[in-house]
Amino acid sequence: MTPSKEKKTKTVKQALRDALDDRGYETLTPVQLAVMAPELDGRDLLVSAQTGSGKTLGFGLAIAPTIMQEDERFEAAGAPLALVIAPTRELALQVKRELSWLYAKAGGHVTSCVGGMDMRDERRALARGAHIVVATPGRLRDHITRGSMDLTQLRAVVLDEADEMLDLGFRDDLEFILGEAPEDRQTLLFSATVPKSILGLAKNYQKNAERVITKSEQTQHADIEYRAMVVSDRDTENAVINTLRFYESPNAIVFGNTRAIVNRLTTRLSNRGFKVVALSGELSQTERTHALQAMRDGRARVCVATDVAARGIDLPNLDLVVHAELPNNHETMLHRSGRTGRAGRKGVSALIVTKKNRKKADRILHMAKVNAEWANAPSADDVNLRDEERMFADSSWNDAIAENEMIGVEKLTSSFTPEQVAAAYLRLFRSMRSAPEELSAVDAKPAPRVEFGESVWFSISGGRNADAEPRRLLPMLCKAGDITKDDIGAIRIQQDQSYVQIRKPSVAAFLAAIGSDMTLEAGTVLSELSEAPNLSGGGKFAGKPSGKFGGKPSGKPRPKSGGYEKRSENRSEMRDAPYEGKPKSHKPKSTPPVDWDDAPEPRAKKPKGDKPKYKSKAAPAAYDSDGGHGPAKRLGDGKKPRDKTGPKGPPPPKGKSNSKKNKARAAAAGKPAGKGKGGPKRG
C-alpha cells in the first residue's frame, strides 16, 4: 500500500504497512480513509458504513496510534490495551483473524473470549497476556465479574456491529463493560445503521464523538446483482437447487428463517450430491467453527444458515447468496446479501419469491432501495445450457496433449468413433453434477392491468334476500352465456336485485346463448339496462337489510339524545324538578313518576309469624333445648316439622350410639323394631 497515492491520512506504522503490502492491498476503502484522517487521531468515533466496506480493517488501523502510541512494536503482552466487542462468535473469531495478521509484524498478540469455548483456556490465555482481546458481550462480562479480565491498562474499545448487539439484547452487558472500562479510553462504534438506540449509547459512553458517514457514490450494494425469482409454492426447494447449479459458485450461502428449514434444506442438498454444511444457533461453537472452516478450505461449497450468519461472516470466493425464504425486513436482507460482493468482488443475491409473497418482496426491495431483476428461476434447460457453456469455455480444449496422455488418446480414437467418444464424455460430465429439477411454469412479471372498456349493464332478479353472491353469479353467467370471467366486469349485489357489467363486444353472443326468455338457472330473470344503475346511495354496503348488521329501520327516525346534565347537589331540587324523561338507554315509563310530597305512606310489613323461615338450603344448624345439634329441616320438602315434645324426644348428642334409643322410640310408636328406610332387617 502506498499512502502517498491516497488522500491525506495518518502515517501508518511501518509494520502495519508491510502487513498490508503482503496481503496485496494497494488502496484503502472509503471507510478506511475516513477513519484515518489526521484530525480524528485519538477521538471517539461513531462510524456508519454499509456491510462489506472493510470496517474491520478500518478500526484496526484507527486504534493503532492509540494502543501503540509512538512505538513501532508492542512491548511484552500483559493486560489488554484494546478491546473489540462483536455480536456473534463467528464474527468475533473472524475479527481476531484479521487483526492477527495486521498486527503480526508489530509483535501484537490477539486473543479471543467467546461463548461456547472452554473458559479455562481463555483464562490461561489472558493470564499469559494479550495486547488485543476480541470478545462477545456475554463471555466478556463473565470474565470481568470473575476477575480474570484486567481493564486497568485499556486504551481503546471498539463496538463492531453495535446495532446488532442491541437487537440481540446485549445492552445491559455493553453498559456494564463500558462502565468498568477506564474513562480516558478511546471508544469507537461501528454500525451499518445508526438507530436512536445507538445514538443514546454514544451519548452516554462517548466524549464529543465524531460522526463519520461513508456513503458510496453508487447505489446500495453496487457490486451485488439482485435477482428476484418467481416460483410456485411447491417449487421453492427445487428453485434453490437449480439456482446453485446454474451459478456453480465456489462458495454459496442459502438462508432460511428457522432451524427446521435449515435442517431440511441441508438434508435435501446433501442427498443431491452438494458438499453442504449447516450453520444455526443450535450447533455448538466447535461445530460452527468446523462448518466455516470447511467452507474456507474447499471441503464444502454450500452453507445453509439462519440469520446467525447474516452479520460479519466473510468467506473467500463467496459469489452467491440465495434467500430460500424472504427475510422479515430489508435490513436483514441487506446484511444477508452483504456476505457477497465484498472488497470489489461481484456477487449475486437471489430471492426465491412465491406468488403469495410477491408484495412482500416488492416492499422489502423498495425499503432497501435496491433494484432487482424479476425473472423465473433457472429451468432444467437453462442449467443444462449453462453447463455446456462452461464445458466449452474450459481451457483444457486448447491445451497441448501431454506425452503421458497420448497412449490413452490413441486407444480411445482407435476403439470408438468420434461420436461415441463425445457422447461418453457428455455422460461422464453430467454424471459428476447433480441433475437439475423441472419447475412449473410461472409468469415472473405480473400482467399489466387492462381497462375493461365499453360495457353494458344487466340486472338479475334476486339480491341479498335470495342469498345472491358474486361467487355464485359468476359461474352461472359464464355457463349460461357462454362467456369467460374476463368478459364480466363489476358485480353489484343489492337487497332485491343484482347488477352485472358485461363487455360490449361480448354482449351479442351472450344474449344469443341466454335465449329470448332471458332466464338463467332456477328461474332467475336477466334484464338489459339502458344505462348504468344508480348505486351512489349504497356504496359498499348498499341495500343492506335493517337489523343488527343493517342500516336504520324504516319508520320514525330515532331522536338524538341531549346527553346527561350535571347532577344537582341538592336532592330537593331533583325531587321538585319537572319530569324531562330519561336517557335513551332506559325505557321511559308510560305514567309519570309519583310526586314525592303526595306519595302514600309505605305499606307496613306483616309481623313475623311462628312459622320458621329458612333462607337457603345451607341453613345454620338448629339447636334443641338440650343442646343437641340436629340438622334443621326445610318446610318445603313435603315433611312436617318435627315436634320436639313428642315421644321421640330430642336427638342424642353427636358421637354417641343411638341404636337402643331408636328401638325404644319405635316400640313406643307401635312400630316393629328393625324396620327403617331399607325395609325389614335381615337376620
C-alpha positions in Angstrom: 0.0 0.0 0.0 1.3 3.4 -0.9 -0.3 6.1 1.3 1.0 8.9 -0.9 -1.5 7.9 -3.5 -4.4 8.3 -1.1 -5.8 11.5 0.3 -4.2 12.9 3.4 -4.3 10.2 6.2 -2.4 9.4 9.3 1.0 7.9 9.0 0.6 4.2 9.0 3.1 2.2 11.2 5.7 0.5 9.1 4.8 -2.9 10.5 1.2 -2.4 9.5 2.1 -1.1 6.1 4.2 -4.2 5.5 1.4 -6.4 6.5 -1.0 -4.6 4.1 1.6 -5.0 1.3 1.9 -8.7 1.9 -1.8 -9.1 1.6 -1.9 -7.2 -1.7 -3.7 -4.0 -0.5 -3.0 -1.2 -2.9 -5.7 1.3 -1.9 -7.9 1.8 1.1 -11.7 1.8 1.0 -13.7 5.0 1.8 -14.5 4.0 5.4 -10.8 3.2 6.0 -9.7 6.5 4.5 -12.3 8.3 6.6 -11.2 6.9 10.0 -7.5 7.5 9.1 -8.0 11.3 8.8 -5.3 13.1 10.9 -7.9 15.3 12.8 -9.6 12.1 14.1 -6.4 10.8 15.8 -7.4 9.5 19.3 -11.0 10.8 19.1 -14.2 8.8 19.8 -15.9 7.9 16.6 -19.4 6.8 15.6 -19.0 5.3 12.1 -21.7 4.0 9.8 -20.9 2.3 6.6 -22.6 -0.4 4.5 -21.6 -4.0 5.1 -18.6 -5.3 3.2 -16.9 -2.0 3.2 -13.8 -3.0 5.2 -14.9 -1.9 8.6 -12.7 -4.5 10.4 -9.5 -3.3 8.8 -10.7 0.3 9.3 -11.0 0.2 13.1 -7.8 -1.9 13.2 -5.9 1.0 11.6 -7.8 3.6 13.6 -6.8 2.3 17.0 -3.2 1.7 16.1 -1.9 5.2 17.1 -3.8 4.9 20.5 -2.6 1.5 21.5 0.9 1.7 20.0 1.5 5.4 20.6 5.0 6.3 19.4 6.3 2.8 19.3 6.7 0.8 16.2 6.4 -2.5 18.0 4.5 -3.7 21.0 6.2 -4.5 24.3 5.7 -7.7 26.1 2.0 -8.7 26.4 0.2 -8.0 29.7 -3.2 -6.5 30.5 -5.1 -5.8 27.2 -4.6 -2.5 25.6 -7.6 -2.7 23.2 -11.0 -4.4 23.4 -13.1 -5.3 20.4 -16.7 -6.5 21.1 -18.7 -8.3 18.4 -22.3 -9.7 18.5 -21.6 -13.3 17.4 -19.0 -15.9 17.9 -18.2 -16.3 14.2 -17.7 -12.5 13.7 -15.5 -12.3 16.8 -13.3 -15.1 15.5 -13.2 -13.5 12.1 -12.1 -10.2 13.6 -9.4 -12.0 15.6 -8.0 -13.5 12.4 -8.0 -10.1 10.6 -6.3 -8.3 13.5 -3.8 -11.1 14.0 -2.2 -10.8 10.5 -2.5 -6.9 10.7 -0.5 -6.7 13.9 1.7 -9.8 13.5 4.8 -7.9 12.2 4.4 -5.4 15.1 4.5 -8.2 17.7 0.9 -7.8 18.6 -0.8 -10.7 20.4 -4.5 -11.1 19.8 -6.8 -13.5 21.8 -10.5 -14.2 21.9 -13.1 -14.7 24.5 -16.4 -16.1 23.0 -19.3 -18.1 24.3 -19.2 -21.9 23.6 -15.4 -22.2 24.1 -13.6 -23.5 27.2 -13.5 -20.7 29.7 -10.5 -22.2 31.4 -8.4 -22.0 28.3 -9.4 -18.3 27.9 -8.4 -17.5 31.4 -5.0 -19.1 30.9 -4.6 -17.1 27.7 -5.5 -13.8 29.5 -3.1 -14.7 32.3 -0.3 -15.1 29.8 -1.0 -11.6 28.4 -2.7 -10.1 25.3 -2.5 -6.8 23.5 -5.9 -7.0 21.9 -8.9 -9.0 23.1 -11.8 -9.8 20.8 -14.9 -11.0 22.7 -18.7 -11.4 22.7 -20.6 -9.4 25.3 -21.8 -12.2 27.5 -18.5 -14.0 27.8 -16.6 -10.8 28.3 -18.9 -9.8 31.2 -18.3 -13.2 32.8 -14.5 -12.7 32.7 -14.8 -9.2 34.2 -17.1 -10.3 37.1 -14.8 -13.3 37.8 -11.7 -11.1 37.9 -9.9 -12.8 35.0 -10.0 -9.7 32.8 -7.9 -6.7 33.8 -9.2 -3.5 32.2 -6.9 -1.0 34.0 -4.5 -0.7 31.1 -7.3 -0.4 28.5 -6.7 2.4 25.9 -9.3 1.7 23.2 -12.8 0.0 23.0 -14.4 -0.9 19.7 -18.1 -2.0 19.3 -18.4 -3.8 16.0 -22.0 -4.2 14.6 -23.3 -2.2 17.5 -26.9 -2.1 16.2 -27.0 -5.9 16.0 -25.7 -6.3 19.6 -28.6 -4.0 20.8 -31.1 -6.0 18.7 -29.8 -9.2 20.3 -30.4 -7.8 23.8 -26.8 -7.1 24.9 -27.5 -3.5 26.0 -27.1 -4.3 29.7 -23.8 -6.2 29.1 -22.4 -3.4 26.9 -23.3 -0.7 29.5 -21.7 -2.9 32.3 -18.5 -3.3 30.2 -18.2 0.3 29.2 -18.9 1.3 32.8 -16.0 -0.9 34.0 -13.5 0.5 31.4 -11.3 3.5 32.1 -12.9 6.8 31.4 -9.9 8.1 29.4 -10.3 5.4 26.8 -11.0 5.9 23.1 -14.4 4.5 22.1 -15.3 3.6 18.5 -18.8 2.4 17.5 -19.1 0.8 14.1 -22.5 0.0 12.7 -24.2 -0.5 9.4 -27.3 1.5 10.6 -27.5 4.1 13.4 -30.9 4.0 15.1 -31.8 6.1 18.1 -30.6 3.4 20.5 -27.1 3.6 19.1 -27.2 7.4 19.4 -28.2 7.1 23.0 -25.4 4.7 23.7 -22.9 7.0 22.0 -24.2 10.0 24.0 -23.8 8.2 27.4 -20.4 6.5 26.8 -18.6 8.6 24.3 -17.0 12.0 24.6 -17.5 14.5 21.8 -17.8 11.7 19.3 -17.2 12.5 15.7 -19.9 11.2 13.4 -18.4 9.5 10.3 -20.7 8.7 7.5 -19.3 7.0 4.4 -21.9 6.8 1.6 -21.0 5.2 -1.7 -21.3 7.4 -4.7 -23.1 4.5 -6.4 -26.3 2.7 -5.3 -26.6 0.4 -2.3 -24.5 -2.8 -2.9 -23.4 -1.7 -6.3 -21.3 -4.9 -6.7 -24.2 -7.2 -6.0 -26.7 -8.2 -8.7 -30.1 -8.7 -7.2 -32.4 -11.2 -8.8 -36.0 -12.0 -7.7 -37.1 -15.4 -8.9 -40.8 -16.2 -9.0 -41.7 -19.8 -8.4 -44.8 -21.8 -7.5 -45.3 -22.7 -3.8 -44.2 -26.3 -4.3 -41.0 -25.5 -6.2 -39.2 -23.5 -3.6 -36.6 -26.1 -2.8 -36.3 -27.1 -6.5 -35.6 -23.5 -7.3 -32.8 -23.4 -4.7 -31.2 -26.5 -6.3 -31.4 -25.1 -9.8 -30.0 -21.7 -8.7 -27.0 -23.4 -7.1 -26.4 -25.5 -10.2 -26.9 -22.5 -12.6 -24.2 -20.3 -11.0 -21.9 -23.0 -9.7 -20.3 -20.6 -7.3 -17.1 -21.7 -5.5 -18.9 -20.8 -2.2 -22.6 -20.0 -1.7 -24.9 -19.4 1.3 -28.5 -20.4 1.4 -30.5 -18.5 4.1 -33.6 -19.9 5.9 -35.6 -18.3 8.6 -35.8 -21.2 11.0 -33.7 -24.1 12.1 -36.2 -26.6 10.8 -35.9 -25.2 7.3 -32.1 -25.2 7.6 -32.1 -28.8 8.5 -34.5 -29.7 5.8 -32.5 -27.9 3.1 -29.2 -29.3 4.3 -30.5 -32.9 4.1 -32.1 -32.3 0.6 -28.9 -30.7 -0.8 -26.7 -33.4 0.7 -28.8 -36.1 -0.9 -28.5 -34.4 -4.2 -24.7 -34.5 -4.0 -23.9 -31.0 -2.9 -21.0 -30.5 -0.5 -23.0 -28.7 2.2 -22.7 -27.7 5.8 -25.3 -26.2 8.2 -24.9 -23.1 10.4 -27.5 -22.3 13.1 -27.8 -21.4 16.7 -28.5 -24.9 17.9 -25.0 -26.0 16.9 -22.1 -25.9 19.4 -19.3 -23.4 18.8 -17.0 -26.2 17.7 -19.4 -27.4 15.1 -20.0 -23.9 13.8 -16.2 -23.3 13.6 -15.7 -26.5 11.7 -18.5 -25.7 9.3 -17.0 -22.3 8.4 -13.5 -23.9 8.1 -14.9 -26.4 5.7 -16.1 -23.6 3.5 -12.8 -21.9 3.6 -10.6 -24.8 2.7 -13.0 -26.1 0.0 -14.3 -29.2 1.7 -17.8 -27.7 1.4 -19.2 -25.3 -1.2 -22.7 -24.6 0.2 -23.6 -23.3 3.6 -27.2 -23.4 4.7 -27.7 -21.0 7.6 -30.1 -19.0 9.6 -29.6 -15.2 10.2 -26.9 -16.1 12.7 -24.6 -15.9 9.6 -26.1 -12.8 8.2 -23.7 -10.4 10.0 -19.9 -10.2 9.6 -19.2 -13.6 8.1 -16.6 -13.2 5.4 -15.9 -16.3 3.3 -13.5 -16.3 0.3 -14.9 -16.7 -3.2 -18.5 -16.3 -1.9 -20.2 -15.2 -5.1 -23.8 -16.3 -4.4 -26.4 -15.7 -1.7 -29.8 -17.5 -2.0 -32.7 -16.4 0.1 -34.7 -19.6 0.3 -37.2 -17.7 2.5 -37.7 -14.0 2.4 -36.3 -12.1 5.3 -38.5 -10.3 7.7 -37.2 -6.8 6.9 -35.0 -5.0 4.5 -32.1 -4.6 6.9 -31.8 -8.4 7.3 -31.8 -8.7 3.5 -29.0 -6.2 3.1 -26.9 -8.0 5.7 -27.6 -11.3 4.2 -26.7 -10.1 0.7 -23.6 -8.3 2.1 -21.9 -11.7 2.5 -21.1 -11.4 -1.2 -19.8 -8.6 -3.3 -17.1 -7.7 -0.8 -13.8 -6.0 -1.4 -14.6 -5.2 -5.0 -15.8 -8.7 -6.0 -19.0 -9.2 -7.9 -21.8 -11.3 -6.4 -25.4 -12.4 -6.9 -28.2 -12.2 -4.4 -31.2 -14.4 -5.5 -34.5 -14.1 -3.7 -36.9 -17.1 -4.1 -40.3 -15.5 -4.3 -43.7 -17.3 -4.4 -46.8 -15.7 -5.8 -48.3 -15.0 -2.3 -45.0 -13.3 -1.2 -44.7 -11.1 -4.3 -45.9 -7.9 -2.5 -43.7 -8.6 0.5 -40.7 -8.9 -1.8 -41.6 -5.7 -3.6 -41.9 -3.9 -0.2 -38.5 -5.2 1.1 -36.7 -4.3 -2.1 -38.2 -0.8 -2.1 -37.3 -0.1 1.5 -33.8 -1.4 0.9 -33.5 0.9 -2.1 -32.2 -1.8 -4.5 -33.3 -2.7 -7.9 -33.9 -6.3 -8.6 -34.3 -8.1 -11.9 -37.5 -10.1 -11.9 -37.3 -13.4 -13.7 -38.1 -17.0 -13.5 -35.9 -19.4 -11.6 -33.4 -21.3 -13.8 -35.2 -24.2 -15.5 -33.6 -27.6 -16.2 -32.9 -26.5 -19.8 -31.3 -23.3 -18.6 -29.0 -25.3 -16.2 -28.0 -27.7 -19.0 -27.3 -24.9 -21.4 -25.1 -23.2 -18.8 -23.2 -26.5 -18.2 -22.4 -26.7 -21.9 -21.2 -23.1 -21.9 -18.9 -23.9 -19.0 -17.7 -27.1 -20.7 -16.8 -25.4 -23.9 -15.2 -22.4 -22.1 -12.8 -24.8 -20.3 -9.1 -24.1 -21.2 -8.4 -27.8 -21.5 -9.7 -27.8 -25.0 -6.8 -25.6 -26.1 -4.0 -27.3 -24.1 -1.5 -29.4 -25.9 -1.7 -33.2 -25.4 0.9 -34.4 -23.0 3.1 -37.4 -23.8 1.6 -39.5 -21.0 -1.8 -38.8 -22.3 -1.1 -39.8 -25.9 -1.4 -43.5 -25.3 -4.9 -43.1 -23.9 -6.0 -40.7 -26.7 -4.8 -43.1 -29.4 -6.6 -46.0 -27.7 -9.9 -44.1 -27.5 -9.8 -42.9 -31.1 -8.9 -46.3 -32.4 -11.6 -48.1 -30.4 -14.5 -45.7 -30.8 -15.9 -43.3 -33.3 -15.7 -39.5 -32.5 -19.4 -39.5 -31.9 -19.1 -42.3 -29.3 -16.2 -40.5 -27.5 -18.2 -37.2 -27.4 -21.3 -38.9 -26.1 -19.4 -40.7 -23.4 -17.7 -37.5 -22.4 -21.0 -35.7 -22.1 -22.5 -38.5 -20.0 -19.5 -38.5 -17.7 -19.6 -34.7 -17.5 -23.2 -34.7 -16.4 -22.9 -37.6 -14.0 -20.4 -35.6 -12.0 -23.1 -32.9 -11.3 -26.5 -33.0 -9.7 -29.3 -33.2 -12.3 -31.5 -30.0 -12.4 -35.1 -30.0 -11.4 -38.2 -29.5 -13.6 -40.1 -26.4 -12.5 -43.7 -25.4 -13.0 -44.3 -22.6 -15.5 -44.9 -19.3 -13.7 -45.3 -15.9 -15.1 -42.5 -13.9 -13.5 -43.9 -10.5 -14.4 -47.4 -9.6 -13.2 -49.9 -9.0 -16.1 -50.4 -5.3 -16.7 -53.8 -4.0 -15.7 -56.1 -3.6 -18.7 -59.0 -1.2 -18.8 -62.4 -3.0 -19.0 -63.6 -0.8 -21.8 -67.1 -0.1 -23.0 -69.7 -2.3 -21.4 -73.4 -3.0 -20.9 -75.2 -3.4 -17.6 -77.7 -6.1 -16.8 -80.0 -6.6 -13.8 -80.6 -10.0 -12.2 -83.6 -10.8 -10.2 -82.8 -11.5 -6.6 -80.2 -10.0 -4.3 -79.2 -10.5 -0.7 -82.7 -11.6 0.1 -82.1 -14.5 -2.2 -78.6 -15.2 -1.0 -77.0 -13.9 -4.2 -73.2 -13.7 -4.1 -70.6 -12.9 -6.8 -69.1 -16.4 -6.4 -72.4 -17.9 -7.4 -73.4 -15.5 -10.1 -70.0 -15.5 -11.9 -70.0 -19.3 -12.9 -73.8 -19.1 -13.6 -73.3 -16.3 -16.1 -70.3 -17.9 -17.7 -72.1 -21.2 -18.2 -75.4 -19.8 -19.4 -74.0 -17.0 -21.5 -71.0 -19.0 -22.9 -68.5 -16.3 -21.8 -65.4 -16.2 -19.7 -64.7 -14.3 -16.5 -62.7 -11.8 -18.5 -65.9 -10.7 -20.2 -67.5 -9.8 -16.8 -66.7 -6.6 -15.0 -68.3 -5.4 -11.8 -70.9 -7.4 -9.9 -73.1 -5.4 -7.5 -75.4 -7.1 -5.1 -78.3 -5.1 -3.7 -81.2 -6.1 -1.4 -83.7 -7.1 -4.0 -81.7 -7.1 -7.2 -78.1 -7.7 -8.5 -76.3 -5.9 -11.3 -73.6 -7.2 -13.6 -71.3 -5.5 -16.2 -70.7 -7.3 -19.5 -68.1 -6.3 -22.0 -69.9 -4.8 -25.0 -68.2 -6.8 -27.8 -69.4 -10.0 -26.0 -73.0 -8.9 -25.4 -74.4 -10.2 -28.7 -73.0 -13.7 -28.2 -74.0 -13.5 -24.5 -77.7 -12.7 -25.4 -77.8 -15.4 -28.1 -76.6 -18.0 -25.7 -79.1 -16.9 -23.0 -82.1 -17.1 -25.3 -85.2 -14.9 -25.8 -86.7 -15.8 -22.4 -83.7 -14.2 -20.7 -83.8 -16.7 -17.9 -80.8 -18.2 -16.1 -80.8 -21.1 -13.7 -83.6 -21.7 -11.2 -85.8 -19.1 -12.9 -83.5 -16.2 -12.4 -84.5 -13.4 -14.8 -82.0 -11.3 -16.6 -82.8 -7.8 -18.0 -80.7 -5.4 -20.1 -80.4 -1.9 -18.8 -80.1 1.2 -21.0 -77.7 2.9 -18.6 -75.6 2.0 -15.6 -77.6 1.5 -12.4 -77.6 4.3 -9.8 -75.7 2.8 -6.8 -74.5 6.0 -5.3 -76.6 5.8 -2.2 -75.4 2.3 -1.3 -71.7 2.1 -1.7 -70.1 -1.0 -0.4 -73.0 -1.8 1.9 -75.7 -0.6 -0.5 -79.0 -2.3 0.0 -78.1 -3.8 3.4 -81.1 -5.0 5.3 -82.1 -3.4 8.5 -81.4 -5.1 11.8 -78.4 -5.9 13.7 -76.0 -5.5 10.8 -78.0 -3.3 8.6 -78.9 0.3 8.4 -81.6 2.1 10.4 -85.1 0.6 10.2 -87.7 2.4 8.3 -90.2 4.5 10.2 -89.9 7.4 12.6 -86.3 8.5 12.9 -84.7 8.0 16.2 -84.4 11.2 18.2 -81.0 12.3 19.2 -80.3 12.3 22.9 -79.4 15.5 24.6 -76.8 14.0 26.9 -76.6 13.9 30.6 -76.7 17.0 32.8 -74.6 17.5 35.9 -76.2 16.0 38.9 -77.6 18.6 41.4 -76.1 18.6 44.8 -79.5 19.5 46.4 -81.7 16.4 46.2 -84.8 18.6 46.8 -84.2 20.3 43.5 -84.1 17.0 41.8 -87.3 16.0 43.6 -89.2 19.1 42.7 -87.8 19.4 39.1 -90.3 18.6 36.3 -90.0 15.2 34.6 -87.9 15.5 31.5 -87.6 11.9 30.5 -84.6 9.5 30.9 -81.6 8.8 28.8 -82.2 6.8 25.7 -80.6 3.7 27.2 -83.7 3.4 29.6 -87.2 2.8 28.6 -89.5 5.7 29.7 -92.4 4.6 31.8 -95.9 5.1 30.4 -97.0 7.1 33.5 -95.2 10.0 35.1 -93.4 9.3 38.4 -95.2 9.8 41.7 -94.8 13.2 43.3 -92.7 12.6 46.4 -94.7 15.1 48.5 -98.0 13.3 47.7 -96.7 9.8 47.9 -98.6 7.4 50.2 -97.0 6.0 53.3 -95.2 2.8 52.8 -97.2 -0.3 53.5 -96.5 -1.7 56.9 -94.6 -5.0 57.0 -96.5 -8.1 58.2 -95.4 -9.3 61.6 -93.3 -12.4 61.6 -95.4 -15.5 62.5 -94.5 -18.6 64.3 -93.6 -20.3 61.1 -89.8 -20.5 60.8 -88.3 -19.1 57.7 -85.3 -20.7 56.0 -83.3 -18.6 53.6 -81.3 -21.3 51.8 -80.6 -25.0 51.8 -77.4 -24.4 53.7 -79.2 -23.2 56.8 -77.4 -23.0 60.1 -77.8 -26.0 62.4 -80.8 -25.9 64.8 -80.1 -26.2 68.5 -82.5 -28.2 70.5 -83.4 -27.4 74.1 -81.0 -29.9 75.5 -78.1 -28.6 73.4 -78.2 -31.3 70.7 -77.1 -30.4 67.2 -79.7 -31.6 64.9 -79.9 -30.6 61.2 -82.7 -28.2 60.5 -85.3 -29.5 58.1 -86.9 -27.3 55.4 -90.6 -26.8 55.3 -90.8 -27.1 51.6 -89.6 -30.7 51.3 -93.1 -32.2 52.0 -92.5 -33.1 55.6 -93.9 -31.6 58.7 -91.6 -30.0 61.2 -90.5 -32.3 63.9 -92.3 -32.0 67.2 -89.7 -31.8 69.8 -92.2 -32.6 72.6 -93.3 -35.9 71.1 -92.4 -39.4 72.2 -89.2 -39.3 70.1 -87.7 -36.6 72.3 -84.6 -34.8 71.4 -81.9 -36.5 69.4 -78.9 -37.8 71.2 -75.7 -35.8 71.2 -73.2 -36.4 68.4 -70.7 -39.1 68.8 -72.9 -41.5 70.8 -74.6 -44.6 69.5 -78.4 -44.2 69.3 -79.4 -47.8 68.2 -81.0 -48.7 71.5 -82.9 -45.4 71.7 -84.2 -45.9 68.2 -85.6 -49.3 69.2 -87.2 -47.7 72.2 -88.8 -45.0 70.2 -90.1 -47.5 67.7 -91.7 -49.6 70.4 -93.4 -46.5 71.9 -94.8 -45.5 68.5 -96.2 -49.0 67.8 -93.8 -49.8 65.0 -91.9 -53.1 64.7 -88.3 -52.9 65.6 -85.7 -53.3 63.0 -87.6 -51.6 60.1 -86.2 -48.4 58.6 -85.6 -46.9 55.2 -84.2 -50.1 53.8 -87.1 -52.4 54.9 -87.0 -55.1 57.5 -83.8 -56.1 58.9 -82.4 -59.3 57.5 -81.5 -62.0 60.0 
